[in-house]
Amino acid sequence: MLENKKTMERICPACNHKKAIIRNIYNIKDAYDRLPLPKPTSEAIFYSYLTTLWGGDQAEFLECQNCKLCYANPFIPANEFHYNLIYKSDEGYSKWSWEFELTYNHLENMKKDDPTYEMNILEIGAGNGSFIKKTSSITQKEKILTIEYSSYAKEQLEKFGLKCEQKSFMEIDSDLYKDSFDAVCMFHVLEHMNDLNELFIRIAKITKKNGFLFISIPNNRHQELFERYDFFEDVPPIHISRWNRKSLEIAARMGGFQLEDYQIESTNRFLNLKKYYSIYRRSKFKKLKNNLIRKSINRSLFMVMFFTRLKNVFSILQKDLGKSQWVCLKKIQTKIIK
């Protein structure tokens, strides 16, 4: 992985600005080493897949000079083959989370306004159903639609009695679901998707007027901070964009959505310190065969580093460095802005 600050002309997928800075350049080995892949995954098979997907052997991570969205070039997401490699069990899926709680509370309040009304809810990228299964206490299962790539996740959702479309949201017939949903949910999904203008326009098309769109994405400040310490989580083709409040608002307006609420997850100091320690540990003494000796040396050196690099330690304990951002958007226009 190379760092690069060169400016280039490239149209931002969120705001259409034409100037961007190259933040990082990833080759296929970077992606193989840093992406969550079941072991053993053949490096040759992965190389063939990614070369075909990228049309070459590397991808850049750019930053728009207007809205500060960071995005991959080529701006192409992972496909069904990749997701079926990763998700073959419940491992890797979120359980109950901060953004689930915020969204569930909002839906519950909507229900209280009209207890007899059964909401229509769509979750894009529903995973194994950690969130959407609980919403069946707010509305009937028949009123819920899920979209999910993984065969394993689809099986789990259907076992629970939920309808699941195993395809990309962009492949869904938006005419069939026009003005259907009171709420659309996307938890840590947006950073995996391309064709953003069309995405928000399609979501607006299937959302009722005054309906809500709930989105969570990784906290850009958290991601940027840990990149300074060689911990990269925004690696194409899994994460192909990194969002901030401004870029979210601009993209959402394309679909006629207005920002209602925006929150950043509070810093979990224990988890941030644990991640910081893992960065240090994985880069030291890998060749030592004695696991006990290696761990002892790593822990001793970590304690030395902890006190000699207190500035770094304090930086990861700052406010608003939790893992996620959450946004609640309300559809206020029926005519889409193009």
N, C-alpha and C positions, 0 to 999 in steps of 0.2 A: 504494500500500500504506500503510495507516494502522496506527499502533500504538495499542493500547487496553488498559487494565487493568481494565475494568469487570467486576464479578462477575455471573454469571447462573446460572440453574438449568438444567442440562442433564445427562442421565444419561451417565456415562462408559462408553464401550463396552468397557472392560477390567475395571473393578472395580465399576461400577454406582453409584458415588458421584454425588450430585446437584448438587454445586457446582463451578463452573468459572470461570476468569478468561479473558477475551478477550485473547489475546496480539497478534494481527494481524488485519486485515481486508483481503482481496484483492478487487479488482474484475477484470473480464474483461481489461482492458488489462494489468494486472499479470501475469496468467497468460500472456497472449500474449507479453509481453516477456521473461518469465523462464523459461518452460518450453522444453525442447529441441524445437524444431519445424523441419522442413525448410523452407528458403526457396526459392521463395516459397510460403508458406501463406496463403491468402486470409483476411484478418482478418474479413471478413463471414461466411465459412463457419465459422470458429472461434467467432465471437460467437454464431451460431445454435446451434451444437453445445453450447456451454457454458451458454447461457441455458436450453436444454432440460434439460441435465443437472442444473444447480443449481436450476432453477425460479425464477431471478432473475438479477441481474447481479453478485452478489458472494457471497463465502464468508468465514467467520470461521475462525481457528485458535485453538482453546481449550486451556486447560491444566487438567486435573483437580486439584482441591485435595487429593485423597487420594493417589493413586498417581503423580501428576505426568505421566501420559500426556498428550501434546499431540495434538489431533485436529481434523479439519475439521468444520465445520458449514455446510452439510449434509455428512453423513458418507457421501459417494458417490464411488466410485473412477472413474477414466477407463475408457472402454469399448474394445471391439475396434477401433472406428474410429480412436481416438486412437493406440493402439499400432501400428496398421498405418501411420499417418502417420510415426511416429518410426523404426520399425525396418524398413528396406527393404534393408539390407546389414549386413555385420559391424560397421560403425561404430556405436559406442554400446554394444556388448556387452563385458563384461569378458573379459579373457584369463585367465591364471592369476592368482589373487589369494591374499592372506593367509588369508581364510576358507575358500577351496577347500583350501588346504594343511592346515589344521587338521582339516577334515572328512575329507579323504582319508586322513590319518594314522590317524584314529580307525577308519575303515572297514577299513583295512589291518590294524590290530591285532585287530579283530573276526575278520577272515579267518584270522589266524595262530592264533587260539584253536581254530578248526576248519577246517583247510585244504580239506577235501572239501565243505564246505557252500557252496552257491550262494545268496547273499543276494538278497532281493527289495528293490529300491530304487526309490523314487519321487522325482523332482525336480519341484517345483511352480515354474513360471516358469523353464524350463530355458534360455531364450535360444537361442543358436545351438549350445549343447552344450559350451561351454568346459570345464565341470566334468564333466558326466555321461559324456562320451566317454572320459575317462581311467578312470572307474570300471569300464568294460568289461574292464579288465585284472584286476579283482577278482572280478567275477561275469559270467555270460553275458548277452549283449545281450537275450535273451528274458526275462530276469528284471528288466529295467529298464522303467519307464514314465515318460514325461515329459508334462508339461502346459504348454502355451504358447499365448498369444494370437496371436502374429505369424505370418502366412502364410509369410514368408521363413524364419523360424526353424524352423517345422514342416518345411519342405522340406529344410533342412540336417540336421535330426535324422533324418528318414526316409532320407535319402541315406546316412547312416552306419549304417543298419539298426536304428534305435531306434523303438519305438512312441511316437507322440505324439498326444495328445488336444488338439485346438485348441478349447479352451473354458475357462471359468473353473473353478477347482477346485470351487466350490460347485455347479456343474452336473454334476459327476461322480456316478455312481451308487455311493454309499458302501456299499450292501448288496452290490453285485457284488464289491467289493474288501475286504470285511470281514476283519480280522485277516490281511491279506496281506503287509504290508511290514515288513522288519527295520529299515529306515531311511527316513526322509522328510527331504528337504532343501529349504530355502527360502532362497535367497541374495538379499537386498535385494528381497524380495517382500512381506513382511508389511506394510510401510509403504504398500503400494498397495491393501490389502484392507480390506473392511468386514465387518460381522456377525461380530465377533471371537469371541464365545462359541460360536456355531454352528461357526465355522471350527475352533477347537481341539477341539470335540466330534467333528467329522467326521474330523479328522486322527487322533484317538485311536481312532476306530472302525476305521479301515483299518490301524492300526499293531498289530503283534503285541505281546503282553505282554512287557515288558522290551526292546521295540524302542526306537529312538532317533529323536528329532526334532532336526535341526540347523537353526538359524536364524541368519542374519546380517542386521543392520539398520544404518542410519547411526548413527554415534556421536552421541548427543544433545549431549554437551559440545562437540564439534566444530561441530555445526550452530548451537548457541546462540551460541558465540563469534563465528562469522563473520557472524551476523545483526547483531551490534553494528556491523559495518563495512559494512552494506548489501549482504551477499551472502546471498541467500535461495535455499535448495535445497528446503526443505519447502514446496512450492507446490501447493495443490489444483488439479486433481483427480488429479495424478500421485502425490505424497506426501500421504496423508490422515491419517497418524499419525506421531508421533515417540516412540520408546520409551526406557525406562531399565530398569535391572535389576529394580526393584521391580514396575513394571507388567508386565514380561515374566513374572515368577514368578506373579503373581496370575492373569493370563490363562491361563497354561499349566496351573495347578492345576484350572481348569474342565474340562480334558480328562483329568485324572488323570496329568499329567506332573510329574516332580520335576526340579529343577535339578541337573545333574551337574557342569557346568563353565561358567564365564563368563569371557570375556576381552575386553579392549579393545585394538585395534590400536595399536601404538606410534606415536608422533608421527613423521611424515615431515617433517622441518624444511624440506627443500628444496621439497616440494610445497606446504606451508603458506605459505611465503614467496612462491612463485609465484602462489598464489591471491590472497594479500594484494596483490601488485603488480597483478594483473589487475583487482581491484576499483578501485584508484586510477586505472589507465590508462583504463578504459572510461568513466569519468565526466569526463574532462578533454579539452578541446579537440577535441571530436568534429567540429566544423565546419571545422577546418583541412584544406584539400584536399591539401596537400603532406604525404604520408605520412612522409617522412624527417624533416621539421621537427617534425611532431607527435610522432613517436617520440623524437626528441632532447630535446624539451621535457619530455615525460612522464618520461623516464628521469632527467633532471637534477632535476626536482621530486621524483621518488620518492626520490632519494638524500638530498635535503634533508629530506623528510618522515621518512625512515628514521631519521635521527639526532635529529630534533626530537621524534619520537614513539616513543622506545625502549620506553616502557611497553607500547604496543600490540604492538610487535614481539616483546618478551619473552613476552607473553601467548599468542601463537600458537606459541611454541616449547616450551610446557610439556609435561610428561609426559601420556600417555594422551589425546592429541588427534589420534590417527589417525582415518581416515574411518569405521571400522566397529566394531561390537560383534558378538561371536559367542557363541552359547549352545548348549550340548548338554543336551537334556532326555531323560529316560528315562520311559517309560510304566510306572507302578507299580500302577495301578488299572484294573480292567476295568469297574467300575461308575462311570459318569460323574457328576461333581458338577454339579448344576444350580442 
